[in-house]
Amino acid sequence: MLGEIRGEVRFKEQLSYHTSLRIGGPADIFVVPQDFDDIRHALQFAEREQLPVAVVGGGNNLLVGDRGVRGVVLRLEGALGRAEFHGEEAVVGAGVSLSSLIRTAAAQHLGGIECLVGIPATIGGALAMNARSADGSIADFVSAAYFLHPDGTLGEYKPGHGSIAPRALHFPPGSVVVGCRLRFTRRPFAEIQRDMRQRLKSKKSTQPLALASAGSIWKDPPNDSALRLLEKVGLRGKRIGGAEISTKHANFIVNRGGAGSADIIGLMELARDRVHAQFGVTLEPEIRIVGE
């Protein structure tokens, strides 16, 4: 089945080249699918051989172990890279960049989703991780999401809509998100641009965007802020090996050069222990950890 894949199939590909943290060992089988059928072939191969499947997308919000990932790794950034607009909705492939979608929508006077500007993710990754900002989540804009089951069959997920916007998306274990249908709101282009500029300016002033990182490390606990708790325990600038808790934003860990996954995990354990000891709160990781 791997022979039927028209995209790229590589063996022992170093995943440090494909993650924003620049950390990660080799993938046993690394597939860059060209289209929908390539993804299906890779999933069917993995199911037949009883191999695990991991999806890296754009490689953000992801920590890969230094010994790599066993099984099949799919990188969807270049696949399913189209967005088709129909009025105030768009059908968007998992490989579309979130930032490029926001810009394309804005050019058509379609807004709402600009609340997510500056989040480095593909649409597939944004759906899988439920990308969100302080005042919006991608789940707020999803009419339907599409995924492939491990056997290659297509599934659809429709969030429930009520008086409160949905705040999470749920996909079956082992499935691969391949796209979605999103709703937008008509807004003047100038207003959307102004909103985007303000949000990006705020991010640049408060987050270490120029350094290798994976975005926020910890989820906000109920009725509190992970950043507030991390600031209180005073770990800004703390280093283990080449990894550092950002001096600019305590919920970011950056790779200062030569960091390994053990360095990142060491800082995570230190931060979680300090927060629990001082506040009795157990932080949950926002970052996804895969591999050995």
N, C-alpha and C positions, 0 to 999 in steps of 0.2 A: 504493500500500500504506500510505503514511503516513495517508491519509484513512480507513483502516479502524481506526486506533488509537483506542480509546475513552478512553485517558488523555490526558495533556498532550503536545503537540508545540510546542516553542518554537525560535525561530531566534536565533542570536547571544546565547545566554544566558551571562551572566558566571559562570564557574565558581568565582570567589572566594566566591560566596554558598553554595557547596555543598562546600567543603573545610574541614577543621578548622584548616588553616594560614591560611585567609582569603586565599589567593593563587590566581590563575588567570585567564586571559583567556577569551574567548568560545568556546563550542562552536558549530560550524556548525549542527548539528541536535541538540537536547536533548530526550530523550523520558523522560517519567515514566510508565511503563506502569501500567495499572490491573490487568492480569491476565496470565496466562501467554500468551494469544493475542496481546496487544499486543507482548510481547517477540518472539514469533515473527514478527509482521508487520514489526517494526523490523529484525530480522536479515535477513529475506528482501529487504527494500528495500535494505539496505546491500549485500547480495551482488549483487543485480541491478545496482545502480549502481556496483559495485566501490569502495565506500567503507569505510574502516576503522571499527571499532567499539571504543569504550572503555566500561568500566563503572566508575562512581564509587561505587556503594553509599552508605554513610554519609559518604564523603569523608575518611575517616581513612587514615593511613599513605600519603598521596598528595600529590605535588607536581605541580601543573599549571603549564605554561609561561605566561609573561605574554602571549604572542601567541595563546594558546588551543589548541583541539583541532580538527583537521580531521575531517570525517566525522560519524558518529553517536555521541552519548554517551547511555548508558542510566543512569538513576538508579533503583536498585531498592529503595530504602529503604522506600517505601510499598507496593510490590507484593509479592505472595507473602508476606503478613505474618501467616500463621497457623502455629500449632504444635498438632499433635494428638498427645496422649499415649495410648499403648497399653501398659499395664503399665510395664515398666522401659525402654521405648523411646519415641521421639517422632519423628514425621515433621514436619520444620521447613522452612518456606519461606525463600528467600534474603533476604527483606526483614525478617525478624524481628530485632529488636535482641538482641545476645548478652546484654546485661545483663538485659533483661526475660525472656529464656528462662531464665537462671540463677535469677532470683527465682521465676518460675512453677514451675520444677521443684522448687525448695526447698520451696515451699508444699505440694507433693505428696510431700514426704519423699524426693525424688530428688536425689542429689548426685553428686560426682565432678567435674563440669564447673565447680564453683565455683572451681577452681584458676585459671580464666580471668577471674575477676571483676575489674572495673575496666578491661578492655580495651574501648575504644570502637569497636565494629564491628557491622555486621550479620552475620548468619550467612553470607551470600554472600561478604562481604569476608573474614570469618574463615577460610572454606574456601579462598578463592583465595590468601590470603597465609599460610595455615597458622598462624593465631594461636596463640601459646604463651606460657607463663610459665616460671618457673625449674623448675617440677616438673610440667609437663603441656602437651600440645598438643591442639588440637581434633581432630587426626587420631587421637588415642588413643580417641576416643569414636564415631567414624564407622563405621557398618555399611555404608552405601552413600551415594554422593553422585550427584546428578542434574544434568545440564547439557544445554543446547541446542547443537547443532552450528550453524555459520554458515548452513546451509540450513534451519534451523528444526526439524530432527528431534531427538528426545530420545535422550540417551545416559545410561549409568549407569556409575559407577566404584565398584568394590569394593576397598578396601585389603586387601592380604594380611595375614593374622594368624598370628603364630607365637609363639615364646617371648618375642620382643621386640616391644613395641607399635610400630605404624607411626608414623613421625615426619614423613611428608610425604604430600601428596595431589597427584596429577598429572592435569591436564585437557588435552584436545587444544587446540592453538593456535587462537585465534579463537572458542572456545566460551564460553558464558555459564552460570555456575553458577546453578541455580534452586532448589536445596534439598538436603536430605539426611535420612538416618535416623540418629539418635543413640542410643547406649546410656547408661543411667544406673545408679547404684548406690543401693540403699535406705540412707538414713541418717536419724537423728532430726533433725527440723527445727532444734532448738536447737543441735545440733552444727554443722550447715551454716551457720547464722547466725553462730555464734561464729567459725568459720573465715573467713567472708566479711568480718566486721568487722575481724579481725586483718590480713587481706590489704589491705583498703582503707586502714586506718590506716597501714600500711607504705608504700603507694603515695603517699599524701598527704604523708608526711614526706620522701620521697626524690625525687618527680617534680613537675615544674611544671604541675600539673593545672589551675591557674587561668588559664594563658596559652595563646594559640593555638599549637598545635604539632601534630605528626603522629606522635607516639609515637617509638619507637626509630628512629634514622636508620640504624644499622649492624647487620648480623648479627654474631653471635659467631663468631669464627674457630675452627677445630678446637682443642679442648683449651685454650681461653682465653676471655677476656671482652672484648668491645669496650669496655665501660665502663672496665675496668682499664687498657687501653692508652690510651684517650682521657684518662683522669685523669693518667697519667704524662707526657703531652706538654704538659700545663698550658694548655689552651685554654678552660677555664671562663670565661664572661663575655666572650669574644672576639666583637666585633661587625663586621658588614659591612652598611652601610645600616641597615635596620630589623630585621635578623635577628641573633640572638644565640645562641651556644652556652650553654645554660642554666647558670646559676650553681649550680643545685640538682642537675643530673644531666647529665654531659658527653655522654651519648648522645642528648640531646634538643636540637633547635634550635627556638627560639621566635620568633614574629613579635611584636616589640615595638611594631609599628605602622608601616604603610607599606612593609613589606618586599616585595620582588619575588622571583621565582624565581631570578634571577641572584644575589641576595644569599645565598639558601640554598645554591645550588650552589657559590658562592665559599667559603663556610665548610666545605662538604663536601670540596672539593678541598684546602683548607688542612689539615683534619684528616687526610685520607687521606695526604697527602704527609708530614706530621709523623710519623704512626704508621709509615709505611713507612721513613722515614729512620732512625728510632730503633730500630725492632724488626724491620725486614725483612718485615713483615706487610702485605699488601694487603687493606684492608677492603672488604667487599662491601655495597652498599646494602640495607637492609631496606625503606626507603621506595620506593614505586613512582613513577617520573617519567614523565609523559605530556605530550604537546603540544609546542609550539614556544616 
